[in-house]
Amino acid sequence: MSHTLAYILGIVILIIGIGLSVALHELGHMLPAKHFGVKVPEYFIGFGPRLWSTRRGETEYGIKAIWLGGYVRLLGMLPPARPGHPDKPGSMVAEARAESLAELGPDEQDRAFYRLSTPRKLLVMAGGILTNLALGIICLTLALGVIGQPALTSTLTSVAECVSSDIDAGAACTDADPASPAAAAGLRAGDTIVSWDGETTSTWADVQTAIGAAGTEPAVVVVKRDGEELTLTVTAVEVPRTVYNADGVPATDAEGEVVKQLRPYVGIGPALGTVRTPPGEIPQVVGSAVGLTLKAIATLPAGLYHAVAAGLGLEERNAEGLVSLVGVGRIAGEVSSAGTGTDAGLPFSMRLFYMLSLLGSLNLALFAFNLVPLLPLDGGHVAGACWEGLRRLWARARGNPDPGYADTARMLPVGQVVFYLLIVMAVVLIWVDIVAPI
């Protein structure tokens, strides 16, 4: 597959992933709504022109052209105006109320969303949010526990022919150089080291630790080759190796000379691949990802400021900062095409890990973003339901009459401002992803 085709395929996979995430998110709203009797006339994935639809019962299910979201239409999301507090005729609030209730017949008024109890409203509105949380956790768990994180593995990609005069500099072998311990023992590229001197090895770090512990004594090494296990004996030799500091830079002494240290040397190089995260560590890693996503949403203004600063060239772009769908699409394309062309050595498992992680992160972002307690986000409806429940509890505790439904329609002007701000933010982030991509 060509690099360009693979790049496009990555974007297509991302779009399909977003479409499925949106479909399940809206399903998380629709299923409990239908269960509680709310009338649901439409369930669509995407916006814009209708591509396909079918009717099942009272609900029309379909797909629209622009897969940047979706919706499920629940009738009666907004309550009628309170007695004695009429809306201004022709106002946005009045028209929104009328539209929300228009398709409910005289015998269907009890099927309006606003008539649900507070717990049921919360279940309906939180259903979509929690669906994205569950999808994010599932994608990350599969990426970590089934596919594995990118790492240097215990499979060998190279075996040195000799112990050259300057190993770190990659000096070529000469006739005077002795054979490397790996070559002398019969190790080959493609071998997977199962154990070294009795120590089980599943990662390159395990192999390095075992070599260091065995020193220059003969070590029994078990490798898997062509599906069979072989037992070899490897005797490492001590050679001077460059010492690196914590930043990966060669350490130097007082005279500025590179510091070298005698270390056991075998002459093998690891293959890049994936290593599965132990089941006991997965909850901590996933929990950390959820926490970082919530933090990013909580500090959204600061994140947007730094993104704009990066776009203006005032600072470096933060790889963990805010990103638009354009930026996410570019990342998906790069991930998908990383195993083609000059990067043909990148394993498919690594690309699959990154794609699953990307979809998991997107779902966590949708979860966190929809927690914001402002319309038109789901969190705005959740906040309205919570406020309604608190008012009713307070009234009941004081022996007062039921105060009635929370009038979320009054928040529509604020919701409209939020909607326009979201559009502005999306446009700004797209610009940043074009001029200063991650």
N, C-alpha and C positions, 0 to 999 in steps of 0.2 A: 504494500500500500504506500502511495506517495505521501510525502510530508504534508502537502496541502490538503489532500483528501482526509488524512488522519486528523488534521487540525479541525476541519469542518465537522468530522464525525464527533469530536469531543464536544463541540458546541451543540450539536444535535442531541447528544446524550444528555447534556446539561438541561436543554429545553424540555426534553421528555421528563427528566427528573423533577424539574420545577413543576411541570404540568401534573405529574402524579402527586407531588407534595400538596399542591393547591387542591387537587381533586379530593384527597383524603382529608385535608383541612376542612373543606366545605362539607364533606360527609360527616365530619365530627360535629358540625352544627346541625345538619339536616336530620340525622337519625334520631337524636333525642328530641328534636322539635316535633317530628312526625309522631314519635312515641307519646308525647304529651298532648297531641291533638292539634298542634299549630298547622294552619294551612300553608303549604309550600307549593306555589305555582311554578317556580323555575329553579333549576340547578344547572349552571353552565360553567365550563372551564374556558377561560379566556374572555376577551372583550372584543368589541367591534363586530364586523359582519358575521352572521351565523354560517358556519360551514356544514353542520349536520345537527339534527335534533330528532328526538322521538318522544312520544307522550306515553307515560305509564300512569294510569289513574288520573289524578288531578295535577300531576307534576310533569313538566316538560324537561327532559334531560338533553343536554347538547354540548357542542364544542364550537367556540368562536375563533376568529382568525388570530388574535394577538394573545399569545400564551405568556402574559405577564401577570397573571392573577386569575381570579374567578369569583363566582358569587353564588349564593343560594338565597332566594328571595323568600323571606318569612313575612307573611302579612301581619299587620298590626304591630310592627316594631315600635311605632310611636303612638302614645295614647291620645285620646281626644283632649281638647282643651278643657281645663277645669271649669266648673260652673262659676260664673261671675268673673272669669279671667279669659275672655275671648281673645283670639289672635287678631291682629290687624288684617282686614280683608286683603287678599292678594299678596300677603307677605310670604317669604320663603318658608317660614314655619307653618303657616296655614296650609300652603300647597303641599308641603311634605306630609302633614297629617292626613290630608284628604287622599293623597296617593297611597299612603300606607294602609288605609282602611277601605279604599274604593272597591276592591274585589271581594270583600266579605259581604255575603248576603245577609238578610235580616235574621235568618236562623243560624248564621255562622259567627255571630259576634263573640261567642265564647271561645272561638278558635284563634283569636288574636293573640300574638305573642305577649303583649303588655298585660294580659289577664293571667298569665302564669304566676305561680307563687315565686317568691324570691329564690328559694333553692333550685327550682326548675329553670328559672332564667339563667342562673349561674351555670347549671349543667349544660344548657344549650350553648351559651356563649363561650364557656371555657372548653367545650368539647373540641373546637377547632384548635385552640391554643395548645391544649394538652396533646392533641394528635401530632402537632409539629414537634413537641418535646419528645414524644415517644419515637417518632421517626428519626430525629436527630440522635437519640441514644442508640437506637437499633443500628443505624448506619455506622456510627463510630465504634460500636461494639463489634460489628462484623469486620470493620477495617482493622481494628486492633487485635481481636482474638482469633479471627478466621484467616484473614489475609496476612496480617502482621505489619509492623512498622518497618520502613526502610532502614537497613543496617548492613554492615559488613558481616557476612555469614561465615560458617565453618567450611564452606565449599571453596576449593582452590580455583583461582582463575589463572594463576601463573606459578611456575616452578623455575627458580634461577638455575642456570647451568653451572655456575661457578661461584666461588667467593672472590669477588673482584677486589681490586686495590682500594676503591672508594665506592662502597655500596650505596651510600646516601646520594652520591652524585650520579649514580647510574653508570659507572664506568664499565666499558665493554670488557668481555672476558679475553684473556690472552692464554697462550699455551702454558705459561708459568703458573696460572691460577688453578688452585685445586677445585675439584668438583664440589658443589654445594652439598650440605648434609641431606637436603631433600632429594636432590637428584641421585646421590649415592644410595639412598635408602629405597629408591624406586617410586617416590611420590609423583603423581601426575596431575596436570591441570584437569579439573572436573571431579577429582576425588573429594568426597565429603568426609571430614574428620569427625569420627564418632566419639573417640576418646583419645587422650594423650597422657601416657604414663599413669593410667588408671583413673584419670579425671574425665568425666563426661563433658563433652563440648558441643554446644548448640549455636554459639555465636563466635565471632572472631575474637572478641574480648576474652572468652573462655580459653580459646587456643593460645592467645598471648600469655595469659596468666599461667597456663600449664607449662608452656615452654620456659617461662622465667623460673618456675618452681623446680623444673627438672634440671635446669642448668646444663652443664656439659656432660652429664651422665647419660648412658644409653637409655632411651625411653621407648616403651612399647606403644605403638600407635595403631589404632584400629581405624580403617577408612572404609567407606562404602564406594565401590566402583562397579558400574554397570549392574547395579542391583545386588551385588554380593559384597560381603564384608571380608576384608583382607587385613592381616596383621603384619606390620612392618616394624623395624627397629631403626630409630633415628637418633643420631648423636650430634647435638648442636655444637657449634664452635663459638668461641668468644671473639667478637670483633668490635672495634670502636664505632659507636653510633652517635649521631647528633642528639643532643638534649634540647627539647623544646619547652618553652614556658607555657603558662596557662592560655595564652592567646595564640598558641601554635607557631610562635616565632622562635627561631633558633636562639638558644641562650648564649651569651658571651661572657668572657671573664673580664678582669680589670684591664687587660691589654686590648680588649676588643676582639679577641680570638673566639671562634665558635667552640663551645664546650662539647667534648665528646666523652662517652662513657662506655666501658666494656660491657657488652650484653650478649646473651646467647643468641646465635643466629642460625636459622635453618634454611632460609631461602624460599619462602612461600608467600604468595599474595592472595588475599581473600576476594571472593566474588561479591558484587553488590546484589542484594536481594531483600527479602523481608523476613523478619523474625517475629513470631507471635508473642503478644504480651500475655504474661501469666494471668489466669482468670481473676486471681485475688487482687491484681493491680488495676484491672480495667475500671472498676467503679471510681477509683481515685482520679484516673486520667480523664474519664468522661465528666466527672463532677467538676474538675478543674476547667474543662472546656465550657461547661454550662456557666460557671462562675465568671469566666472571662467575657463570655457573651453578654451576660447581664451587666457587667461593669462597663462594657463598650456602649450599651444603650443608655445606661445611667449617666455616662459622661459624653453623650452625643454632641453637645455644642463644642466641647473641647476637641473631640475627634474631628469634627468638621473644620474647626479652625486650623488644626495641624495639616489636614488634607489640602486646604486652600493654600496654606503657607508653602507646602511642598509643590503645589501647582505653579506658584509664583516663583519657585526656585529659592525660597528663603530658608528651607531646611530639607533634609532627606525624607523621603517617603517612608512611613512606618509600615513594615510588612504585615503588622498585626492590626493596622488601623482600618478605617471605614473604606469600603469599596463598593462600586456600583455594579449593576448586572453586566455592564459592558466589561468591566474589569474581571468579574467572575467568569464571563464567557471566554475572555482571552486566556485566563489561567486554565480553564477546562481544555481549550484548544491546545495549549502548550503541553499539558499533561498527556493528552491523547496522542500527540504527535512526537512525544519525547523518545519513543522507541523506533523511530524511523530515521532515515538519512544518516547523518553523522552521529546520531545518538542511538544507533541500533542496539547498543549493548545494554540499554536500560530495560530491566525485566518487566514483563507484563504485570507481574504481581505488584510492583511498585506503582505503576500507572493506575491499577485498580484500587490500590490503597488510597492514593491521592484523590481519585474521583469519588470514592465513597466518603472520604473525609470532607470533601468539598460539599457534597450533598448533605452530609450530616451537619456541617457548619451552617449551611443555608437554612435548614430546618430549625436549628437552634436560634438563628437570627430572627426568623419569623415568629418563633415562640416568644422571645424576649421583646421584640418590637411590639407585638400585639398585647403585651402587658401594660403598655403606656396607657394610663387612664384618661384618654381623650378620644372623642369621636373624630373621624369615622372608624377608628381602630376598635377591635373587639374589646380592648381594655376599657374603652369609654362606656360600652354597654354593661360590662362587668361592674364598673364603678357605679353606674346608675342603679343596677340591681342591688348592690351593697348598700347604697345610700337609702334606697327604698326600704330594705329590710331593717336597717338601723332606725329609721323613722318610725316604723311600725312597732318595733320592739320597745322603743322609748315611750311611744304613746300607750302601749299596752301596760308597761310598767307603772305609768302614772295614772292609769285608769281613764285615759282620754280616748275619744273615738278614733277609728282607723283613719290616718291622714290620706290614704289613697295611694295611687301610683306615683312614682317619681316621674316628673315631666321632663324626660330626656330631650324632647323636641326643643326645649328652650336653649339647649346647648348646640343646636345646629349652626348658628352663626360662628361659634368657636370652632366647630368641626370643619366648617368651610375654610376658615383661616388655616387650620392645621393641614387640610388637604392641599392648599396652595403652597404652604411651606414645604410639604413633602415633595411636591413637584420641583420646587426650586432646589431643594437638597439633592434630588436625583440628577437634575441637570448639572449642578456644580460637581458632583462626584464623577459623572460621566466625563466632564471636561478634565478633571484631575487625572482620571484613568487614561485619558488620551495623551496629555502632555507630560505626566509624571507617573507612568505605570509602575506597579509593584513588581 
